Amino acid sequence: RIDYSNPFNATTTIRFTLPEETKVENVIYDLIGHEVWKSPKTNYSAGTYSIVWNGLNYSSQPVGTSLYVVRLCSEKYSITQKVLYMK
């Protein structure tokens, strides 16, 4: 499960709950499928966690107002949600 602020301005907190221990990374894509940002792949125990995305891309530049796709990826799970960034 992924929870997040929607729409958001400046930052959004992506919260996720895991039923078991696994490595997870969160990836943000723009609407044409380009990867904009990715969290480090980290090993998590079962539980609830949060990651903050500050609306910046890999070049530390602010992204534009648009819909973005948040994808939580693990060895066993993959969840995708849309989030709206508004300046």
Phi and psi restraints in degrees (range 20) as a CNS / XPLOR table:
assign (resid 1 and name C) (resid 2 and name N)
       (resid 2 and name CA) (resid 2 and name C) 1.0 -120.0 20.0 2
assign (resid 2 and name N) (resid 2 and name CA)
       (resid 2 and name C) (resid 3 and name N) 1.0 133.0 20.0 2
assign (resid 2 and name C) (resid 3 and name N)
       (resid 3 and name CA) (resid 3 and name C) 1.0 -122.8 20.0 2
assign (resid 3 and name N) (resid 3 and name CA)
       (resid 3 and name C) (resid 4 and name N) 1.0 146.8 20.0 2
assign (resid 3 and name C) (resid 4 and name N)
       (resid 4 and name CA) (resid 4 and name C) 1.0 -162.2 20.0 2
assign (resid 4 and name N) (resid 4 and name CA)
       (resid 4 and name C) (resid 5 and name N) 1.0 164.8 20.0 2
assign (resid 4 and name C) (resid 5 and name N)
       (resid 5 and name CA) (resid 5 and name C) 1.0 -77.3 20.0 2
assign (resid 5 and name N) (resid 5 and name CA)
       (resid 5 and name C) (resid 6 and name N) 1.0 132.5 20.0 2
assign (resid 5 and name C) (resid 6 and name N)
       (resid 6 and name CA) (resid 6 and name C) 1.0 -150.3 20.0 2
assign (resid 6 and name N) (resid 6 and name CA)
       (resid 6 and name C) (resid 7 and name N) 1.0 119.1 20.0 2
assign (resid 6 and name C) (resid 7 and name N)
       (resid 7 and name CA) (resid 7 and name C) 1.0 -72.8 20.0 2
assign (resid 7 and name N) (resid 7 and name CA)
       (resid 7 and name C) (resid 8 and name N) 1.0 170.7 20.0 2
assign (resid 7 and name C) (resid 8 and name N)
       (resid 8 and name CA) (resid 8 and name C) 1.0 -134.5 20.0 2
assign (resid 8 and name N) (resid 8 and name CA)
       (resid 8 and name C) (resid 9 and name N) 1.0 161.9 20.0 2
assign (resid 8 and name C) (resid 9 and name N)
       (resid 9 and name CA) (resid 9 and name C) 1.0 -137.4 20.0 2
assign (resid 9 and name N) (resid 9 and name CA)
       (resid 9 and name C) (resid 10 and name N) 1.0 126.1 20.0 2
assign (resid 9 and name C) (resid 10 and name N)
       (resid 10 and name CA) (resid 10 and name C) 1.0 81.0 20.0 2
assign (resid 10 and name N) (resid 10 and name CA)
       (resid 10 and name C) (resid 11 and name N) 1.0 -61.5 20.0 2
assign (resid 10 and name C) (resid 11 and name N)
       (resid 11 and name CA) (resid 11 and name C) 1.0 -139.9 20.0 2
assign (resid 11 and name N) (resid 11 and name CA)
       (resid 11 and name C) (resid 12 and name N) 1.0 156.0 20.0 2
assign (resid 11 and name C) (resid 12 and name N)
       (resid 12 and name CA) (resid 12 and name C) 1.0 -137.9 20.0 2
assign (resid 12 and name N) (resid 12 and name CA)
       (resid 12 and name C) (resid 13 and name N) 1.0 143.0 20.0 2
assign (resid 12 and name C) (resid 13 and name N)
       (resid 13 and name CA) (resid 13 and name C) 1.0 -101.6 20.0 2
assign (resid 13 and name N) (resid 13 and name CA)
       (resid 13 and name C) (resid 14 and name N) 1.0 121.6 20.0 2
assign (resid 13 and name C) (resid 14 and name N)
       (resid 14 and name CA) (resid 14 and name C) 1.0 -97.6 20.0 2
assign (resid 14 and name N) (resid 14 and name CA)
       (resid 14 and name C) (resid 15 and name N) 1.0 113.4 20.0 2
assign (resid 14 and name C) (resid 15 and name N)
       (resid 15 and name CA) (resid 15 and name C) 1.0 -105.3 20.0 2
assign (resid 15 and name N) (resid 15 and name CA)
       (resid 15 and name C) (resid 16 and name N) 1.0 139.3 20.0 2
assign (resid 15 and name C) (resid 16 and name N)
       (resid 16 and name CA) (resid 16 and name C) 1.0 -143.0 20.0 2
assign (resid 16 and name N) (resid 16 and name CA)
       (resid 16 and name C) (resid 17 and name N) 1.0 150.5 20.0 2
assign (resid 16 and name C) (resid 17 and name N)
       (resid 17 and name CA) (resid 17 and name C) 1.0 -118.2 20.0 2
assign (resid 17 and name N) (resid 17 and name CA)
       (resid 17 and name C) (resid 18 and name N) 1.0 132.4 20.0 2
assign (resid 17 and name C) (resid 18 and name N)
       (resid 18 and name CA) (resid 18 and name C) 1.0 -116.1 20.0 2
assign (resid 18 and name N) (resid 18 and name CA)
       (resid 18 and name C) (resid 19 and name N) 1.0 134.1 20.0 2
assign (resid 18 and name C) (resid 19 and name N)
       (resid 19 and name CA) (resid 19 and name C) 1.0 -79.9 20.0 2
assign (resid 19 and name N) (resid 19 and name CA)
       (resid 19 and name C) (resid 20 and name N) 1.0 -15.3 20.0 2
assign (resid 19 and name C) (resid 20 and name N)
       (resid 20 and name CA) (resid 20 and name C) 1.0 -155.4 20.0 2
assign (resid 20 and name N) (resid 20 and name CA)
       (resid 20 and name C) (resid 21 and name N) 1.0 168.2 20.0 2
assign (resid 20 and name C) (resid 21 and name N)
       (resid 21 and name CA) (resid 21 and name C) 1.0 -64.6 20.0 2
assign (resid 21 and name N) (resid 21 and name CA)
       (resid 21 and name C) (resid 22 and name N) 1.0 135.0 20.0 2
assign (resid 21 and name C) (resid 22 and name N)
       (resid 22 and name CA) (resid 22 and name C) 1.0 -165.9 20.0 2
assign (resid 22 and name N) (resid 22 and name CA)
       (resid 22 and name C) (resid 23 and name N) 1.0 161.0 20.0 2
assign (resid 22 and name C) (resid 23 and name N)
       (resid 23 and name CA) (resid 23 and name C) 1.0 -86.1 20.0 2
assign (resid 23 and name N) (resid 23 and name CA)
       (resid 23 and name C) (resid 24 and name N) 1.0 136.8 20.0 2
assign (resid 23 and name C) (resid 24 and name N)
       (resid 24 and name CA) (resid 24 and name C) 1.0 -134.5 20.0 2
assign (resid 24 and name N) (resid 24 and name CA)
       (resid 24 and name C) (resid 25 and name N) 1.0 143.2 20.0 2
assign (resid 24 and name C) (resid 25 and name N)
       (resid 25 and name CA) (resid 25 and name C) 1.0 -135.7 20.0 2
assign (resid 25 and name N) (resid 25 and name CA)
       (resid 25 and name C) (resid 26 and name N) 1.0 145.5 20.0 2
assign (resid 25 and name C) (resid 26 and name N)
       (resid 26 and name CA) (resid 26 and name C) 1.0 -106.7 20.0 2
assign (resid 26 and name N) (resid 26 and name CA)
       (resid 26 and name C) (resid 27 and name N) 1.0 131.2 20.0 2
assign (resid 26 and name C) (resid 27 and name N)
       (resid 27 and name CA) (resid 27 and name C) 1.0 -122.6 20.0 2
assign (resid 27 and name N) (resid 27 and name CA)
       (resid 27 and name C) (resid 28 and name N) 1.0 136.2 20.0 2
assign (resid 27 and name C) (resid 28 and name N)
       (resid 28 and name CA) (resid 28 and name C) 1.0 -109.4 20.0 2
assign (resid 28 and name N) (resid 28 and name CA)
       (resid 28 and name C) (resid 29 and name N) 1.0 129.1 20.0 2
assign (resid 28 and name C) (resid 29 and name N)
       (resid 29 and name CA) (resid 29 and name C) 1.0 -118.6 20.0 2
assign (resid 29 and name N) (resid 29 and name CA)
       (resid 29 and name C) (resid 30 and name N) 1.0 148.6 20.0 2
assign (resid 29 and name C) (resid 30 and name N)
       (resid 30 and name CA) (resid 30 and name C) 1.0 -81.8 20.0 2
assign (resid 30 and name N) (resid 30 and name CA)
       (resid 30 and name C) (resid 31 and name N) 1.0 177.8 20.0 2
assign (resid 30 and name C) (resid 31 and name N)
       (resid 31 and name CA) (resid 31 and name C) 1.0 -70.6 20.0 2
assign (resid 31 and name N) (resid 31 and name CA)
       (resid 31 and name C) (resid 32 and name N) 1.0 -14.9 20.0 2
assign (resid 31 and name C) (resid 32 and name N)
       (resid 32 and name CA) (resid 32 and name C) 1.0 -97.7 20.0 2
assign (resid 32 and name N) (resid 32 and name CA)
       (resid 32 and name C) (resid 33 and name N) 1.0 7.7 20.0 2
assign (resid 32 and name C) (resid 33 and name N)
       (resid 33 and name CA) (resid 33 and name C) 1.0 93.9 20.0 2
assign (resid 33 and name N) (resid 33 and name CA)
       (resid 33 and name C) (resid 34 and name N) 1.0 4.8 20.0 2
assign (resid 33 and name C) (resid 34 and name N)
       (resid 34 and name CA) (resid 34 and name C) 1.0 -77.1 20.0 2
assign (resid 34 and name N) (resid 34 and name CA)
       (resid 34 and name C) (resid 35 and name N) 1.0 134.5 20.0 2
assign (resid 34 and name C) (resid 35 and name N)
       (resid 35 and name CA) (resid 35 and name C) 1.0 -71.0 20.0 2
assign (resid 35 and name N) (resid 35 and name CA)
       (resid 35 and name C) (resid 36 and name N) 1.0 125.3 20.0 2
assign (resid 35 and name C) (resid 36 and name N)
       (resid 36 and name CA) (resid 36 and name C) 1.0 -101.8 20.0 2
assign (resid 36 and name N) (resid 36 and name CA)
       (resid 36 and name C) (resid 37 and name N) 1.0 -37.6 20.0 2
assign (resid 36 and name C) (resid 37 and name N)
       (resid 37 and name CA) (resid 37 and name C) 1.0 -157.7 20.0 2
assign (resid 37 and name N) (resid 37 and name CA)
       (resid 37 and name C) (resid 38 and name N) 1.0 150.4 20.0 2
assign (resid 37 and name C) (resid 38 and name N)
       (resid 38 and name CA) (resid 38 and name C) 1.0 -147.5 20.0 2
assign (resid 38 and name N) (resid 38 and name CA)
       (resid 38 and name C) (resid 39 and name N) 1.0 136.2 20.0 2
assign (resid 38 and name C) (resid 39 and name N)
       (resid 39 and name CA) (resid 39 and name C) 1.0 -79.2 20.0 2
assign (resid 39 and name N) (resid 39 and name CA)
       (resid 39 and name C) (resid 40 and name N) 1.0 156.4 20.0 2
assign (resid 39 and name C) (resid 40 and name N)
       (resid 40 and name CA) (resid 40 and name C) 1.0 -63.3 20.0 2
assign (resid 40 and name N) (resid 40 and name CA)
       (resid 40 and name C) (resid 41 and name N) 1.0 145.0 20.0 2
assign (resid 40 and name C) (resid 41 and name N)
       (resid 41 and name CA) (resid 41 and name C) 1.0 -70.6 20.0 2
assign (resid 41 and name N) (resid 41 and name CA)
       (resid 41 and name C) (resid 42 and name N) 1.0 120.6 20.0 2
assign (resid 41 and name C) (resid 42 and name N)
       (resid 42 and name CA) (resid 42 and name C) 1.0 -130.0 20.0 2
assign (resid 42 and name N) (resid 42 and name CA)
       (resid 42 and name C) (resid 43 and name N) 1.0 142.9 20.0 2
assign (resid 42 and name C) (resid 43 and name N)
       (resid 43 and name CA) (resid 43 and name C) 1.0 -83.7 20.0 2
assign (resid 43 and name N) (resid 43 and name CA)
       (resid 43 and name C) (resid 44 and name N) 1.0 124.7 20.0 2
assign (resid 43 and name C) (resid 44 and name N)
       (resid 44 and name CA) (resid 44 and name C) 1.0 -120.3 20.0 2
assign (resid 44 and name N) (resid 44 and name CA)
       (resid 44 and name C) (resid 45 and name N) 1.0 143.7 20.0 2
assign (resid 44 and name C) (resid 45 and name N)
       (resid 45 and name CA) (resid 45 and name C) 1.0 -79.0 20.0 2
assign (resid 45 and name N) (resid 45 and name CA)
       (resid 45 and name C) (resid 46 and name N) 1.0 171.2 20.0 2
assign (resid 45 and name C) (resid 46 and name N)
       (resid 46 and name CA) (resid 46 and name C) 1.0 -59.2 20.0 2
assign (resid 46 and name N) (resid 46 and name CA)
       (resid 46 and name C) (resid 47 and name N) 1.0 140.3 20.0 2
assign (resid 46 and name C) (resid 47 and name N)
       (resid 47 and name CA) (resid 47 and name C) 1.0 147.7 20.0 2
assign (resid 47 and name N) (resid 47 and name CA)
       (resid 47 and name C) (resid 48 and name N) 1.0 -170.3 20.0 2
assign (resid 47 and name C) (resid 48 and name N)
       (resid 48 and name CA) (resid 48 and name C) 1.0 -110.7 20.0 2
assign (resid 48 and name N) (resid 48 and name CA)
       (resid 48 and name C) (resid 49 and name N) 1.0 135.8 20.0 2
assign (resid 48 and name C) (resid 49 and name N)
       (resid 49 and name CA) (resid 49 and name C) 1.0 -137.0 20.0 2
assign (resid 49 and name N) (resid 49 and name CA)
       (resid 49 and name C) (resid 50 and name N) 1.0 167.1 20.0 2
assign (resid 49 and name C) (resid 50 and name N)
       (resid 50 and name CA) (resid 50 and name C) 1.0 -142.5 20.0 2
assign (resid 50 and name N) (resid 50 and name CA)
       (resid 50 and name C) (resid 51 and name N) 1.0 146.8 20.0 2
assign (resid 50 and name C) (resid 51 and name N)
       (resid 51 and name CA) (resid 51 and name C) 1.0 -130.5 20.0 2
assign (resid 51 and name N) (resid 51 and name CA)
       (resid 51 and name C) (resid 52 and name N) 1.0 137.1 20.0 2
assign (resid 51 and name C) (resid 52 and name N)
       (resid 52 and name CA) (resid 52 and name C) 1.0 -101.0 20.0 2
assign (resid 52 and name N) (resid 52 and name CA)
       (resid 52 and name C) (resid 53 and name N) 1.0 128.9 20.0 2
assign (resid 52 and name C) (resid 53 and name N)
       (resid 53 and name CA) (resid 53 and name C) 1.0 -107.9 20.0 2
assign (resid 53 and name N) (resid 53 and name CA)
       (resid 53 and name C) (resid 54 and name N) 1.0 125.7 20.0 2
assign (resid 53 and name C) (resid 54 and name N)
       (resid 54 and name CA) (resid 54 and name C) 1.0 -92.9 20.0 2
assign (resid 54 and name N) (resid 54 and name CA)
       (resid 54 and name C) (resid 55 and name N) 1.0 14.8 20.0 2
assign (resid 54 and name C) (resid 55 and name N)
       (resid 55 and name CA) (resid 55 and name C) 1.0 74.1 20.0 2
assign (resid 55 and name N) (resid 55 and name CA)
       (resid 55 and name C) (resid 56 and name N) 1.0 18.6 20.0 2
assign (resid 55 and name C) (resid 56 and name N)
       (resid 56 and name CA) (resid 56 and name C) 1.0 -107.5 20.0 2
assign (resid 56 and name N) (resid 56 and name CA)
       (resid 56 and name C) (resid 57 and name N) 1.0 151.5 20.0 2
assign (resid 56 and name C) (resid 57 and name N)
       (resid 57 and name CA) (resid 57 and name C) 1.0 -92.0 20.0 2
assign (resid 57 and name N) (resid 57 and name CA)
       (resid 57 and name C) (resid 58 and name N) 1.0 -171.4 20.0 2
assign (resid 57 and name C) (resid 58 and name N)
       (resid 58 and name CA) (resid 58 and name C) 1.0 -60.7 20.0 2
assign (resid 58 and name N) (resid 58 and name CA)
       (resid 58 and name C) (resid 59 and name N) 1.0 -26.9 20.0 2
assign (resid 58 and name C) (resid 59 and name N)
       (resid 59 and name CA) (resid 59 and name C) 1.0 -89.2 20.0 2
assign (resid 59 and name N) (resid 59 and name CA)
       (resid 59 and name C) (resid 60 and name N) 1.0 10.2 20.0 2
assign (resid 59 and name C) (resid 60 and name N)
       (resid 60 and name CA) (resid 60 and name C) 1.0 62.7 20.0 2
assign (resid 60 and name N) (resid 60 and name CA)
       (resid 60 and name C) (resid 61 and name N) 1.0 26.1 20.0 2
assign (resid 60 and name C) (resid 61 and name N)
       (resid 61 and name CA) (resid 61 and name C) 1.0 -99.2 20.0 2
assign (resid 61 and name N) (resid 61 and name CA)
       (resid 61 and name C) (resid 62 and name N) 1.0 143.1 20.0 2
assign (resid 61 and name C) (resid 62 and name N)
       (resid 62 and name CA) (resid 62 and name C) 1.0 -64.6 20.0 2
assign (resid 62 and name N) (resid 62 and name CA)
       (resid 62 and name C) (resid 63 and name N) 1.0 138.7 20.0 2
assign (resid 62 and name C) (resid 63 and name N)
       (resid 63 and name CA) (resid 63 and name C) 1.0 -78.7 20.0 2
assign (resid 63 and name N) (resid 63 and name CA)
       (resid 63 and name C) (resid 64 and name N) 1.0 163.1 20.0 2
assign (resid 63 and name C) (resid 64 and name N)
       (resid 64 and name CA) (resid 64 and name C) 1.0 -85.7 20.0 2
assign (resid 64 and name N) (resid 64 and name CA)
       (resid 64 and name C) (resid 65 and name N) 1.0 164.9 20.0 2
assign (resid 64 and name C) (resid 65 and name N)
       (resid 65 and name CA) (resid 65 and name C) 1.0 -60.7 20.0 2
assign (resid 65 and name N) (resid 65 and name CA)
       (resid 65 and name C) (resid 66 and name N) 1.0 123.1 20.0 2
assign (resid 65 and name C) (resid 66 and name N)
       (resid 66 and name CA) (resid 66 and name C) 1.0 -178.6 20.0 2
assign (resid 66 and name N) (resid 66 and name CA)
       (resid 66 and name C) (resid 67 and name N) 1.0 172.8 20.0 2
assign (resid 66 and name C) (resid 67 and name N)
       (resid 67 and name CA) (resid 67 and name C) 1.0 -83.1 20.0 2
assign (resid 67 and name N) (resid 67 and name CA)
       (resid 67 and name C) (resid 68 and name N) 1.0 141.7 20.0 2
assign (resid 67 and name C) (resid 68 and name N)
       (resid 68 and name CA) (resid 68 and name C) 1.0 -129.3 20.0 2
assign (resid 68 and name N) (resid 68 and name CA)
       (resid 68 and name C) (resid 69 and name N) 1.0 155.3 20.0 2
assign (resid 68 and name C) (resid 69 and name N)
       (resid 69 and name CA) (resid 69 and name C) 1.0 -106.7 20.0 2
assign (resid 69 and name N) (resid 69 and name CA)
       (resid 69 and name C) (resid 70 and name N) 1.0 125.1 20.0 2
assign (resid 69 and name C) (resid 70 and name N)
       (resid 70 and name CA) (resid 70 and name C) 1.0 -101.1 20.0 2
assign (resid 70 and name N) (resid 70 and name CA)
       (resid 70 and name C) (resid 71 and name N) 1.0 125.6 20.0 2
assign (resid 70 and name C) (resid 71 and name N)
       (resid 71 and name CA) (resid 71 and name C) 1.0 -126.3 20.0 2
assign (resid 71 and name N) (resid 71 and name CA)
       (resid 71 and name C) (resid 72 and name N) 1.0 119.7 20.0 2
assign (resid 71 and name C) (resid 72 and name N)
       (resid 72 and name CA) (resid 72 and name C) 1.0 -91.1 20.0 2
assign (resid 72 and name N) (resid 72 and name CA)
       (resid 72 and name C) (resid 73 and name N) 1.0 124.6 20.0 2
assign (resid 72 and name C) (resid 73 and name N)
       (resid 73 and name CA) (resid 73 and name C) 1.0 -122.9 20.0 2
assign (resid 73 and name N) (resid 73 and name CA)
       (resid 73 and name C) (resid 74 and name N) 1.0 132.0 20.0 2
assign (resid 73 and name C) (resid 74 and name N)
       (resid 74 and name CA) (resid 74 and name C) 1.0 -139.6 20.0 2
assign (resid 74 and name N) (resid 74 and name CA)
       (resid 74 and name C) (resid 75 and name N) 1.0 -179.2 20.0 2
assign (resid 74 and name C) (resid 75 and name N)
       (resid 75 and name CA) (resid 75 and name C) 1.0 -64.8 20.0 2
assign (resid 75 and name N) (resid 75 and name CA)
       (resid 75 and name C) (resid 76 and name N) 1.0 -31.6 20.0 2
assign (resid 75 and name C) (resid 76 and name N)
       (resid 76 and name CA) (resid 76 and name C) 1.0 -113.4 20.0 2
assign (resid 76 and name N) (resid 76 and name CA)
       (resid 76 and name C) (resid 77 and name N) 1.0 -17.6 20.0 2
assign (resid 76 and name C) (resid 77 and name N)
       (resid 77 and name CA) (resid 77 and name C) 1.0 -128.0 20.0 2
assign (resid 77 and name N) (resid 77 and name CA)
       (resid 77 and name C) (resid 78 and name N) 1.0 149.2 20.0 2
assign (resid 77 and name C) (resid 78 and name N)
       (resid 78 and name CA) (resid 78 and name C) 1.0 -147.7 20.0 2
assign (resid 78 and name N) (resid 78 and name CA)
       (resid 78 and name C) (resid 79 and name N) 1.0 123.4 20.0 2
assign (resid 78 and name C) (resid 79 and name N)
       (resid 79 and name CA) (resid 79 and name C) 1.0 -129.6 20.0 2
assign (resid 79 and name N) (resid 79 and name CA)
       (resid 79 and name C) (resid 80 and name N) 1.0 137.1 20.0 2
assign (resid 79 and name C) (resid 80 and name N)
       (resid 80 and name CA) (resid 80 and name C) 1.0 -126.3 20.0 2
assign (resid 80 and name N) (resid 80 and name CA)
       (resid 80 and name C) (resid 81 and name N) 1.0 134.0 20.0 2
assign (resid 80 and name C) (resid 81 and name N)
       (resid 81 and name CA) (resid 81 and name C) 1.0 -137.5 20.0 2
assign (resid 81 and name N) (resid 81 and name CA)
       (resid 81 and name C) (resid 82 and name N) 1.0 156.9 20.0 2
assign (resid 81 and name C) (resid 82 and name N)
       (resid 82 and name CA) (resid 82 and name C) 1.0 -100.7 20.0 2
assign (resid 82 and name N) (resid 82 and name CA)
       (resid 82 and name C) (resid 83 and name N) 1.0 145.4 20.0 2
assign (resid 82 and name C) (resid 83 and name N)
       (resid 83 and name CA) (resid 83 and name C) 1.0 -136.3 20.0 2
assign (resid 83 and name N) (resid 83 and name CA)
       (resid 83 and name C) (resid 84 and name N) 1.0 142.0 20.0 2
assign (resid 83 and name C) (resid 84 and name N)
       (resid 84 and name CA) (resid 84 and name C) 1.0 -103.6 20.0 2
assign (resid 84 and name N) (resid 84 and name CA)
       (resid 84 and name C) (resid 85 and name N) 1.0 121.5 20.0 2
assign (resid 84 and name C) (resid 85 and name N)
       (resid 85 and name CA) (resid 85 and name C) 1.0 -99.4 20.0 2
assign (resid 85 and name N) (resid 85 and name CA)
       (resid 85 and name C) (resid 86 and name N) 1.0 125.2 20.0 2
assign (resid 85 and name C) (resid 86 and name N)
       (resid 86 and name CA) (resid 86 and name C) 1.0 -125.2 20.0 2
assign (resid 86 and name N) (resid 86 and name CA)
       (resid 86 and name C) (resid 87 and name N) 1.0 128.5 20.0 2
